[in-house]
């Protein structure tokens, strides 16, 4: 019997080895790097800065820049090896047998795994429904928490749906968390693609944690750098649980510092490309009967493309595109309950990549209806 772990690894290894692969499935940013970011990385290499360890919590200049960018004076930032490590740290700190970890369905799956590894019971509140606007409501959250709830995990903007919560909603969620004694974990990975985003730390500085990533807005996914931001007390609690005791990558941190310094100009360019790509996909989907965009525009750098109305299995469409050197993501990566309804397509990518996706869509939608024998997808 083949090892599930090795099968998954080889799946991504094969994708990585595909010449000129068009990455449209992992919400990564493939816009050419800002010259200042590239220069910072090259300088760090030329100076052999990577020969030494970084400070365990991150370079002080970067930690200060992170909290300033988030707009949370007085908070502390802990630099991690990707946003996912920040979330794993939080789960280790708060989840244990007899507790619950409450989130939405769909959500980002890995923190659910971390919570289960720590012994918590995961409760997923369904939100893939136009009746609730594809979003968590305070009423639904209140009905699913109690004194056992250790963490309320909110991805905002939601991955994969792309909805963004309002300030009033965030304040309501923070109040519910406070009332039941839970920690509100606000995953703000995609905040830089959203208008009007409101970090939960502003609603309740003492009972919330924000996780951040440099993978999506700055395009540093392969360098693995993110952060956790919290009040001093919660920061100390989490720092005691970190496994990154020798610090995150020096090269990645220098790139992150440079990125934050040029962020306004950089994100203006990235968002302009991202918006144009979304409009292009919406137009192409409108020309294929049965395809739909349940949330448009998305506040993330991706779109959910609903295939169920066209009679297309998401996995079949993913395989058709894979055979043409294009990676998109099947819905079951995010949700077992609703995964048969959609694929996800990333949009912070070069324009020609999306043009290629759109040109192929009518033909591959027809081809996907004929595919039955499909390889494993992850």
C-alpha positions as CSV (number, residue, x, y, z in Angstrom):
1,X,0.0,0.0,0.0
2,X,1.4,3.4,-1.0
3,X,2.2,5.8,1.8
4,X,-0.4,8.7,1.9
5,X,2.3,11.1,3.0
6,X,4.7,10.1,0.2
7,X,1.9,10.1,-2.4
8,X,1.0,13.7,-1.4
9,X,4.6,14.8,-1.4
10,X,5.3,13.3,-4.8
11,X,2.1,15.0,-6.2
12,X,3.6,18.4,-5.3
13,X,7.1,17.4,-6.3
14,X,5.8,16.5,-9.8
15,X,4.0,19.9,-10.0
16,X,7.1,21.7,-9.0
17,X,9.1,19.9,-11.6
18,X,6.7,20.8,-14.4
19,X,8.4,23.2,-16.7
20,X,6.7,26.6,-16.9
21,X,3.8,25.5,-14.7
22,X,1.0,28.0,-14.3
23,X,0.3,28.1,-10.5
24,X,-3.4,29.0,-10.1
25,X,-4.3,26.8,-7.1
26,X,-2.5,27.9,-4.0
27,X,-3.2,31.6,-3.7
28,X,0.5,32.4,-4.2
29,X,1.6,35.7,-5.7
30,X,3.6,35.3,-8.9
31,X,3.8,39.0,-9.9
32,X,7.5,39.8,-10.5
33,X,9.2,40.8,-7.2
34,X,9.7,44.4,-6.4
35,X,13.3,45.4,-7.1
36,X,13.8,46.5,-3.5
37,X,12.8,43.1,-2.2
38,X,15.1,41.3,-4.7
39,X,18.0,43.6,-3.8
40,X,17.5,42.9,-0.1
41,X,17.7,39.2,-0.6
42,X,20.7,39.4,-2.9
43,X,22.5,41.7,-0.4
44,X,21.8,39.2,2.4
45,X,23.3,36.4,0.4
46,X,26.3,38.4,-0.7
47,X,27.0,39.4,2.9
48,X,26.7,35.8,4.0
49,X,24.0,36.8,6.5
50,X,22.6,33.3,6.3
51,X,25.6,31.9,8.1
52,X,24.2,33.1,11.5
53,X,20.9,32.5,13.2
54,X,18.3,35.2,13.4
55,X,16.9,36.5,16.7
56,X,14.4,33.9,18.1
57,X,11.4,36.2,17.8
58,X,12.5,38.1,14.7
59,X,14.6,41.1,13.9
60,X,13.4,44.0,16.0
61,X,13.1,46.3,13.0
62,X,10.8,43.8,11.3
63,X,8.7,43.2,14.4
64,X,8.2,46.9,14.7
65,X,7.3,47.2,11.0
66,X,4.7,44.4,11.3
67,X,2.8,46.0,14.1
68,X,3.0,49.4,12.5
69,X,1.6,48.0,9.2
70,X,-1.2,46.3,11.1
71,X,-2.1,49.4,12.9
72,X,-1.8,47.9,16.4
73,X,0.4,50.0,18.6
74,X,1.4,48.4,21.8
75,X,1.0,44.9,20.4
76,X,4.0,42.5,19.9
77,X,4.9,40.6,16.8
78,X,6.5,37.1,16.8
79,X,8.0,36.3,13.5
80,X,7.4,32.7,12.4
81,X,8.3,30.3,9.6
82,X,5.1,31.0,7.7
83,X,1.7,32.0,9.0
84,X,0.9,28.3,9.4
85,X,3.5,28.0,12.2
86,X,2.0,30.9,14.0
87,X,-1.4,29.0,13.9
88,X,0.2,25.8,15.0
89,X,1.7,27.6,18.0
90,X,-1.6,29.0,19.1
91,X,-3.3,25.5,18.9
92,X,-0.5,24.0,21.0
93,X,-1.0,26.7,23.6
94,X,-4.8,26.5,24.0
95,X,-6.2,23.2,22.6
96,X,-6.3,20.1,24.7
97,X,-8.7,17.1,25.3
98,X,-12.1,18.3,26.4
99,X,-11.9,21.7,24.5
100,X,-13.5,22.7,21.2
101,X,-12.0,24.6,18.3
102,X,-14.8,26.5,16.4
103,X,-14.4,27.6,12.8
104,X,-16.4,27.8,9.6
105,X,-17.0,25.4,6.8
106,X,-15.2,26.1,4.5
107,X,-12.1,27.3,6.2
108,X,-8.4,26.7,6.0
109,X,-7.9,23.1,6.9
110,X,-4.5,23.0,8.6
111,X,-5.4,24.7,12.0
112,X,-8.2,22.2,12.3
113,X,-5.6,19.4,12.0
114,X,-3.4,21.1,14.6
115,X,-6.4,21.4,17.0
116,X,-7.2,17.7,16.6
117,X,-3.6,16.8,17.2
118,X,-3.8,18.6,20.5
119,X,-6.9,16.6,21.4
120,X,-9.6,19.3,20.8
121,X,-12.9,18.6,19.0
122,X,-13.3,20.7,15.9
123,X,-16.7,22.3,15.2
124,X,-17.2,23.6,11.7
125,X,-20.2,26.0,11.1
126,X,-21.5,25.8,7.5
127,X,-21.4,29.1,5.6
128,X,-21.5,27.9,2.0
129,X,-25.0,29.2,1.6
130,X,-26.4,32.3,-0.1
131,X,-29.0,32.5,2.7
132,X,-26.3,33.7,5.1
133,X,-24.3,35.6,2.5
134,X,-21.6,32.9,2.6
135,X,-20.4,34.3,5.9
136,X,-20.5,33.5,9.6
137,X,-23.1,35.3,11.6
138,X,-22.9,36.2,15.3
139,X,-26.0,34.2,15.9
140,X,-24.5,31.1,14.3
141,X,-21.3,31.5,16.3
142,X,-23.1,32.0,19.6
143,X,-25.0,28.8,19.1
144,X,-21.8,26.8,18.7
145,X,-19.7,28.0,21.6
146,X,-19.7,27.2,25.3
147,X,-17.4,27.0,28.2
148,X,-15.4,24.2,26.5
149,X,-14.5,26.5,23.6
150,X,-10.7,27.2,23.5
151,X,-10.3,28.9,20.1
152,X,-12.6,30.6,17.6
153,X,-10.7,30.5,14.3
154,X,-11.8,33.1,11.7
155,X,-10.1,33.3,8.3
156,X,-10.8,36.8,7.0
157,X,-11.1,37.3,4.1
158,X,-12.3,33.7,4.0
159,X,-10.2,31.2,2.1
160,X,-11.7,30.0,-0.3
161,X,-14.9,32.1,-0.5
162,X,-13.3,35.6,-0.3
163,X,-15.9,37.3,1.9
164,X,-14.7,40.0,4.2
165,X,-16.1,40.7,7.7
166,X,-17.2,44.2,8.8
167,X,-16.0,46.0,11.9
168,X,-19.3,45.4,13.5
169,X,-19.1,41.7,12.8
170,X,-15.5,41.4,14.2
171,X,-16.6,43.3,17.3
172,X,-19.5,40.9,17.8
173,X,-17.3,37.9,17.3
174,X,-14.8,39.3,19.8
175,X,-17.6,39.8,22.4
176,X,-18.8,36.3,21.9
177,X,-15.2,34.9,22.4
178,X,-14.8,37.0,25.6
179,X,-18.1,35.8,27.0
180,X,-17.3,32.1,26.7
181,X,-13.6,32.5,27.6
182,X,-12.2,31.6,24.2
183,X,-9.3,33.1,22.3
184,X,-10.4,34.7,19.0
185,X,-7.7,33.8,16.4
186,X,-8.0,36.2,13.4
187,X,-6.2,34.8,10.3
188,X,-5.5,37.9,8.3
189,X,-3.4,36.2,5.6
190,X,-5.5,37.9,2.8
191,X,-6.2,41.3,4.4
192,X,-4.0,43.2,1.9
193,X,-6.4,42.2,-0.9
194,X,-9.5,43.5,1.0
195,X,-11.1,46.9,1.3
196,X,-12.1,47.9,4.8
197,X,-10.4,45.1,6.7
198,X,-10.6,45.4,10.5
199,X,-8.1,43.4,12.6
200,X,-9.6,41.8,15.7
201,X,-6.9,43.2,17.9
202,X,-8.5,46.6,17.6
203,X,-11.8,45.1,18.9
204,X,-10.3,43.3,21.9
205,X,-6.5,43.7,22.4
206,X,-6.3,41.3,25.3
207,X,-8.3,38.3,24.0
208,X,-7.4,38.1,20.3
209,X,-4.5,36.9,18.2
210,X,-3.8,37.9,14.6
211,X,-1.8,35.7,12.3
212,X,-0.1,37.1,9.2
213,X,1.7,35.8,6.1
214,X,4.2,37.2,3.6
215,X,3.4,34.4,1.2
216,X,0.4,36.0,-0.5
217,X,0.8,39.8,-0.7
218,X,4.6,39.8,-1.1
219,X,5.1,36.5,-3.0
220,X,7.4,34.9,-0.4
221,X,5.7,31.5,-0.1
222,X,8.8,29.5,-0.8
223,X,10.8,31.5,1.9
224,X,8.3,30.6,4.7
225,X,7.8,33.7,6.7
226,X,4.8,34.9,8.7
227,X,3.9,36.3,12.1
228,X,1.7,36.2,15.1
229,X,0.6,39.6,16.6
230,X,-0.9,39.8,20.1
231,X,-0.9,41.8,23.4
232,X,2.1,41.5,25.6
233,X,0.6,38.9,27.8
234,X,-0.7,36.6,25.0
235,X,2.6,37.2,23.2
236,X,4.5,35.8,26.2
237,X,2.2,32.8,26.4
238,X,2.7,32.0,22.7
239,X,6.5,32.7,22.7
240,X,6.8,30.0,25.4
241,X,5.3,27.5,23.0
242,X,7.3,28.3,19.9
243,X,9.5,25.6,18.2
244,X,11.3,28.2,16.1
245,X,13.8,28.8,18.9
246,X,16.6,29.7,16.4
247,X,14.6,32.2,14.5
248,X,13.1,32.4,11.0
249,X,15.1,32.6,7.8
250,X,17.4,35.7,7.7
251,X,17.0,36.1,4.0
252,X,13.2,35.9,4.3
253,X,13.2,38.4,7.1
254,X,15.3,40.9,5.1
255,X,12.9,40.4,2.1
256,X,9.9,41.0,4.4
257,X,11.5,44.2,5.8
258,X,12.1,45.5,2.3
259,X,8.5,44.6,1.3
260,X,6.9,46.5,4.1
261,X,8.9,49.6,3.2
262,X,7.5,49.6,-0.3
263,X,4.1,48.1,0.4
264,X,1.8,51.0,-0.7
265,X,3.3,51.1,-4.2
266,X,3.7,47.4,-4.5
267,X,0.2,46.5,-3.5
268,X,-1.3,49.2,-5.8
269,X,0.3,47.3,-8.7
270,X,-0.6,43.8,-7.4
271,X,-4.2,44.7,-6.7
272,X,-4.6,46.3,-10.1
273,X,-3.4,43.1,-11.8
274,X,-5.5,41.0,-9.4
275,X,-8.7,42.9,-10.1
276,X,-8.2,42.7,-13.9
277,X,-7.6,39.0,-13.6
278,X,-10.8,38.5,-11.6
279,X,-12.8,40.4,-14.2
280,X,-11.4,38.3,-17.0
281,X,-12.3,35.1,-15.2
282,X,-15.8,36.3,-14.5
283,X,-16.3,37.1,-18.2
284,X,-15.0,33.7,-19.3
285,X,-17.2,31.9,-16.7
286,X,-20.2,33.7,-17.9
287,X,-19.8,32.2,-21.4
288,X,-19.9,28.6,-20.1
289,X,-23.4,27.5,-19.2
290,X,-23.8,26.4,-15.6
291,X,-20.6,27.9,-14.2
292,X,-21.0,30.5,-11.5
293,X,-19.1,32.8,-9.2
294,X,-21.0,32.7,-5.8
295,X,-18.9,35.5,-4.3
296,X,-17.8,38.3,-6.6
297,X,-15.8,40.4,-6.2
298,X,-13.6,38.3,-3.8
299,X,-11.7,40.1,-1.1
300,X,-8.9,37.5,-1.5
301,X,-6.5,36.9,-4.3
302,X,-8.6,34.0,-5.6
303,X,-12.1,33.2,-6.8
304,X,-14.4,30.2,-6.2
305,X,-15.7,29.0,-9.5
306,X,-18.8,26.9,-9.0
307,X,-19.0,23.9,-11.3
308,X,-21.9,21.9,-9.9
309,X,-24.5,23.7,-12.0
310,X,-22.6,22.8,-15.2
311,X,-22.5,19.1,-14.2
312,X,-18.7,19.1,-13.9
313,X,-16.8,17.3,-11.1
314,X,-14.2,19.8,-9.7
315,X,-11.6,17.1,-9.7
316,X,-12.1,16.4,-13.4
317,X,-11.6,20.1,-14.3
318,X,-8.5,20.2,-12.1
319,X,-7.1,17.2,-14.0
320,X,-7.9,18.7,-17.4
321,X,-6.0,21.8,-16.5
322,X,-3.1,19.9,-15.0
323,X,-2.6,18.1,-18.3
324,X,-2.1,21.5,-19.9
325,X,0.4,22.7,-17.3
326,X,-2.0,24.7,-15.2
327,X,-2.7,24.0,-11.5
328,X,-6.1,24.9,-10.0
329,X,-7.6,23.6,-6.7
330,X,-10.5,21.2,-6.2
331,X,-13.0,22.2,-3.5
332,X,-12.4,19.2,-1.4
333,X,-9.0,20.6,-0.3
334,X,-11.0,23.1,1.8
335,X,-14.3,21.2,2.6
336,X,-15.6,17.7,2.5
337,X,-19.1,18.9,2.9
338,X,-19.2,21.4,0.0
339,X,-16.1,20.4,-2.0
340,X,-18.1,18.8,-4.8
341,X,-19.4,22.2,-5.8
342,X,-16.4,24.2,-6.9
343,X,-12.8,24.8,-7.9
344,X,-10.6,27.7,-6.7
345,X,-8.5,29.9,-9.0
346,X,-5.7,32.2,-7.9
347,X,-5.6,35.7,-9.3
348,X,-2.4,37.4,-8.1
349,X,-0.5,36.1,-11.1
350,X,0.8,37.4,-14.5
351,X,-2.0,38.4,-16.9
352,X,-1.0,35.9,-19.6
353,X,-1.5,33.1,-17.1
354,X,-5.2,34.0,-16.6
355,X,-5.6,34.6,-20.3
356,X,-4.5,31.0,-20.9
357,X,-6.9,29.7,-18.2
358,X,-9.8,31.6,-19.8
359,X,-9.0,30.6,-23.3
360,X,-9.1,26.9,-22.3
361,X,-12.2,27.1,-20.1
362,X,-14.9,26.3,-22.7
363,X,-13.0,23.4,-24.2
364,X,-11.9,21.9,-20.8
365,X,-15.4,22.3,-19.3
366,X,-16.6,20.0,-22.0
367,X,-13.7,17.6,-21.7
368,X,-14.1,17.4,-17.9
369,X,-17.6,16.0,-18.3
370,X,-16.1,12.9,-19.9
371,X,-13.4,12.1,-17.3
372,X,-14.1,9.4,-14.7
373,X,-10.7,7.8,-13.8
374,X,-8.8,10.5,-11.9
375,X,-5.5,10.4,-10.0
376,X,-5.4,11.4,-6.4
377,X,-5.4,15.2,-5.7
378,X,-4.3,17.1,-2.7
